[in-house]
Amino acid sequence: MQLTTLLLAATGVVSVSAGSSWLPGQIAVKEEFSVPGNNPLFFCSDPKDDILEIENVDLDPNPPSPYVNLLW
């Protein structure tokens, strides 16, 4: 009984920490960095200093479906 209680408590702590907004390696999405076009894509940071300029990205289907090839 005590072992079960301990395991449930440990599982609860792990699930709460996994739902936290701070996780190592995660980048917060900023709406102003969205990629132009019909897509759900965002730049990781401000693209003003990038050497490649992306003018437009249109995905079909949008949003992408698993196991379906994108048309471009």
Helices and strands as residue ranges (DSSP letters): H 2-18, G 31-33, G 47-49
